[in-house]
């Protein structure tokens, strides 16, 4: 066997946060990312395809918000029924 396998490591102190900050970089000096001014649709697409993609994004956003609202209402109603059963 190699010598590395026989070395004993004796950790010192409390190791509960070991590795927590590994790979973290300071954000104080880094510039903030600005949101894009227009949807991230490649410029190579023509105006009609671009408009279609923007409409699809808007439709999908509305549908997602509707689903999330329905889920929230269902959760709230479920909580009311649970309290009534007690």
PEVENWO-V985700 format. One record per pair of residues at least 4 apart in sequence whose ideal C-beta (glycine too) atoms are under 6 Angstrom apart, sorted by the first residue. I is the first residue (numbers start at 1). GAP is how many residues later the second one is. D is the distance in whole Angstrom. If there is no record, write none. Layout:
I;GAP;D + I;GAP;D
This chain:
1;4;5 + 11;4;6 + 36;4;6 + 39;15;6 + 41;4;6 + 41;9;5 + 41;12;5 + 45;4;4 + 45;5;5
